[in-house]
Amino acid sequence: MPRRRAPKTDDDTTTVEQEPLPKPETVALGAYVGCVGLLLVALLISVWPAVEKATDLPASQATDNVRMSFLGVFHLHVTAGTSLLILVAVVGALGSFIHAATSFVEYAGNRRLTRSWTWWYVLRMPIGSSLALVMYFALRGGLFATNASAGDVNAYGIAALAGVAGLFSKQATAKLEEIFSTIFRVAPGKGDERLRDSLGHDKPVVSGVEPAKLTTGSQVTLEVRGSGFIEASQVRLKRLETGEVLERKATFVDSTRVHVVLEEEELAEPGKIEITVVNPPPGGGTSQPIVVDVDPPK
């Protein structure tokens, strides 16, 4: 698919929309996500018997090794504690697979999958696995005594927490950030506050648009006003009557204004258009919507 370009502005500044992911690459990415999911399920089934055996060991045998099988091909003798770490890593990745697969189906189905998000899908499962391990260490250290053995741990509960950490990785990361920001709070004016620029984007806020009302059958340059806009901001337009959604790379003016051009065919019918501004991660987010009427000419 060709790359779409936003229209030129009066100062001859051009912006380029994100490039859609071609069909062959979409198929390959979908196959990768699906195969990783099947592999994780098979791994979980193959390692679970060893985890059950390890958690049933009495405290006096907590350091004894158990035989763990990986897909019936590889075999490893591990301690009870190590078997729990492997369980957490696998289930955390499985939770992230659910998140990634759901996102892939939604965006590919709506033909909104772009090339820039490829690495998000490729690394989603390793990130979920790593995050689940961090959550496990935090919970194990905070809820159990240092001399607690694997037999004191509920394997089903640990697996559930690991899966949830992978599935809701954004929320889990936010909770860890909240915990450690409270524990390691720095004095005002120190740390990141000393930096002139931030690594995370602000969530945009939309306060209004100009013109406030649109007329059918005309091309309009719409100015969206608010705050928190960046050069990578996108404007999302939704026809409330049909549910049709159109995403446009906004023409950045400054942090309080962006422009987007609406073509005649997009304003062919009267109705209402819901407008939001989206800032990409890190940070970022979607602004609250504002609704603009499209009226026939008087």
C-alpha positions in Angstrom: 0.0 0.0 0.0 1.4 3.5 -0.8 2.3 5.8 2.0 -0.4 8.5 2.5 0.8 12.1 2.9 -0.9 14.9 4.7 -1.6 18.1 2.7 0.9 20.9 2.7 0.4 23.9 4.9 1.0 27.5 4.0 4.5 27.4 5.4 5.2 24.4 3.1 5.6 22.0 6.0 4.6 18.5 5.3 3.8 15.5 7.6 3.8 11.9 6.7 1.2 9.4 8.1 2.2 6.1 9.5 2.8 3.5 6.8 0.2 0.7 6.8 1.7 -2.8 7.2 1.6 -4.7 3.8 -0.5 -7.8 3.5 2.4 -10.3 3.4 4.0 -8.8 6.5 0.6 -8.7 8.2 0.2 -12.5 7.5 3.7 -13.2 8.8 3.2 -11.1 11.9 -0.1 -12.9 12.6 1.5 -16.3 12.1 4.3 -15.3 14.5 1.8 -14.2 17.2 -0.3 -17.4 16.7 2.7 -19.8 16.8 4.1 -18.1 19.9 0.7 -18.6 21.6 0.5 -22.3 20.7 4.1 -22.8 21.9 3.4 -21.1 25.3 0.3 -23.2 25.9 2.3 -26.4 25.1 5.1 -25.3 27.4 2.7 -24.6 30.2 1.1 -28.1 29.8 4.6 -29.7 29.7 6.1 -28.0 32.8 3.0 -28.0 35.0 3.4 -31.6 36.4 6.9 -30.7 37.6 5.5 -27.5 39.3 2.8 -29.5 41.1 5.4 -32.0 42.3 7.7 -29.3 43.5 5.1 -27.5 45.5 4.0 -30.7 47.1 7.5 -31.3 48.5 7.9 -30.9 52.3 10.0 -28.1 53.6 12.8 -30.5 54.4 13.1 -31.5 50.7 12.7 -28.0 49.3 16.2 -28.0 47.8 15.7 -31.4 46.1 15.6 -31.4 42.3 12.5 -32.2 40.2 12.6 -33.3 36.6 11.0 -30.8 34.3 10.1 -31.7 30.7 9.9 -29.0 27.9 7.6 -30.2 25.1 8.8 -33.8 25.8 12.1 -33.0 24.0 14.3 -31.2 26.6 14.6 -32.3 30.2 16.1 -30.4 33.1 16.5 -31.0 36.8 15.5 -27.9 38.7 14.8 -26.9 42.3 11.3 -26.2 43.5 12.0 -22.5 43.5 13.3 -22.5 39.9 10.2 -24.4 38.7 8.1 -21.6 40.0 10.2 -19.0 38.2 9.8 -21.0 35.0 6.0 -21.2 35.6 5.8 -17.4 36.1 7.8 -16.6 33.0 5.7 -18.9 30.8 2.3 -17.7 32.2 3.4 -14.1 32.1 4.2 -14.4 28.4 0.9 -16.2 27.8 -1.0 -13.3 29.4 0.9 -10.9 27.1 0.1 -13.2 24.1 -3.6 -12.8 24.8 -3.2 -9.0 24.9 -1.1 -9.0 21.7 -3.4 -11.4 19.8 -6.5 -9.4 20.7 -4.9 -6.2 19.6 -3.6 -7.7 16.4 -7.1 -9.1 15.4 -8.7 -5.7 16.2 -6.3 -3.6 14.2 -5.8 -6.0 11.3 -9.5 -6.4 11.0 -10.1 -2.7 10.9 -7.1 -2.3 8.5 -5.4 0.1 10.9 -2.2 -2.0 11.5 0.9 0.1 10.8 4.5 -0.9 10.3 5.7 1.1 13.3 3.9 -1.2 15.7 5.6 -4.4 14.4 8.2 -4.5 17.2 5.4 -4.0 19.8 4.0 -7.3 18.8 7.4 -9.0 18.5 8.5 -8.0 22.0 5.1 -8.1 23.7 5.6 -11.6 25.1 9.1 -11.2 26.4 8.1 -8.0 28.1 5.1 -9.7 29.7 7.3 -12.6 30.9 9.9 -10.2 32.4 7.2 -8.1 34.1 5.6 -11.2 35.6 8.9 -12.2 37.1 9.4 -8.7 38.6 5.8 -8.9 40.1 6.5 -12.4 41.4 9.6 -11.2 43.2 7.8 -8.2 44.7 4.9 -10.3 45.9 7.0 -13.2 47.1 9.3 -10.8 49.0 6.4 -8.8 50.5 3.9 -11.6 51.4 6.1 -14.5 52.4 8.8 -15.0 55.0 12.3 -15.4 53.8 12.4 -19.0 55.0 9.1 -19.9 53.2 9.5 -22.9 50.8 7.8 -23.6 47.5 5.3 -25.8 49.3 4.0 -22.6 51.0 3.1 -21.1 47.6 -0.1 -21.8 45.8 1.0 -22.6 42.2 -2.5 -21.7 40.8 -2.5 -18.3 42.5 1.0 -17.5 41.4 0.1 -18.6 37.8 -3.0 -16.4 37.9 -1.1 -13.4 39.1 1.6 -13.9 36.4 -1.0 -14.2 33.7 -2.8 -11.1 34.8 0.5 -9.2 35.0 1.3 -10.1 31.4 -2.3 -9.5 30.2 -2.6 -6.1 31.9 1.1 -5.1 31.6 0.3 -1.4 31.3 -1.7 -1.5 34.6 0.9 -3.7 36.3 3.7 -1.3 35.3 1.6 1.6 36.5 1.1 -0.1 39.9 4.8 -0.9 40.2 5.6 2.7 39.3 3.2 3.9 42.0 4.8 1.7 44.6 8.3 2.6 43.9 7.5 6.3 43.3 6.1 6.3 46.8 9.1 4.5 48.3 11.8 6.3 46.4 10.1 9.7 46.2 12.6 12.5 45.4 12.6 16.1 46.6 10.7 18.7 44.5 12.9 20.0 41.7 15.1 16.9 41.7 15.3 13.9 39.4 13.3 14.1 36.1 12.0 17.5 37.1 15.5 18.9 36.4 15.2 17.8 32.7 13.9 20.2 30.2 12.3 17.5 28.2 10.2 14.4 29.2 10.6 10.9 27.9 6.8 10.5 28.0 4.2 12.3 26.0 1.3 14.2 27.7 -2.3 13.1 27.3 -3.9 15.6 24.9 -6.8 17.8 25.9 -9.3 19.1 23.3 -11.1 22.3 24.2 -12.7 23.2 20.9 -12.5 23.3 17.1 -12.7 26.0 14.5 -15.0 26.2 12.6 -17.4 25.1 15.3 -19.9 23.8 12.6 -19.3 22.2 9.3 -21.2 22.3 6.0 -21.7 19.4 3.6 -20.0 19.3 0.2 -17.0 21.5 1.1 -13.4 21.0 1.9 -12.5 22.3 5.3 -9.2 22.8 7.2 -10.3 22.1 10.7 -8.3 23.6 13.6 -8.4 21.6 16.8 -7.6 23.6 19.9 -6.5 22.4 23.3 -3.2 21.4 25.0 -0.6 18.6 25.0 -0.4 18.3 21.2 2.9 17.0 19.7 4.2 16.6 16.2 3.2 12.9 16.2 -0.4 13.6 17.3 -3.2 12.0 15.2 -6.7 13.2 14.8 -9.4 10.5 15.0 -12.7 11.3 13.2 -15.8 9.2 13.8 -19.1 9.4 12.0 -21.6 8.8 14.8 -24.3 7.7 12.3 -22.3 4.9 10.7 -19.5 4.3 13.2 -16.9 4.9 10.5 -13.5 5.9 11.9 -10.8 7.8 10.0 -7.4 8.5 11.5 -5.3 11.4 10.2 -1.8 12.5 11.0 -2.4 16.1 12.2 -0.5 19.1 10.9 1.2 20.4 14.0 1.0 24.1 14.6 2.0 24.3 18.3 1.2 22.5 21.5 -2.3 24.1 21.6 -3.3 23.8 17.9 -3.3 21.1 15.2 -4.9 21.2 11.7 -6.6 18.4 9.8 -8.1 18.7 6.3 -11.6 17.2 5.7 -12.3 16.4 2.1 -15.6 17.0 0.3 -16.5 13.3 0.2 -16.0 13.0 3.9 -18.6 15.8 4.4 -21.0 14.6 1.8 -23.8 13.7 4.3 -25.2 15.8 7.2 -24.7 14.4 10.7 -22.3 14.5 13.6 -18.5 13.9 13.7 -16.8 12.9 16.9 -13.2 14.3 17.1 -10.4 13.1 19.4 -6.7 13.7 19.4 -4.3 10.7 20.1 -0.7 11.0 21.3 1.4 7.8 20.8 3.3 6.1 23.6 5.4 6.4 25.7 2.7 8.1 27.8 0.3 9.8 25.5 -3.3 8.7 25.3 -6.6 9.8 23.8 -8.3 13.1 24.5 -11.9 13.4 25.5 -14.2 13.6 22.4 -15.8 16.7 21.0 -18.8 16.5 18.6 -19.1 18.7 15.6 -22.3 19.1 13.6 -22.3 18.7 9.8 -25.2 20.7 8.4 -26.5 21.1 4.8 -25.8 24.5 3.3 -28.5 27.1 3.9 
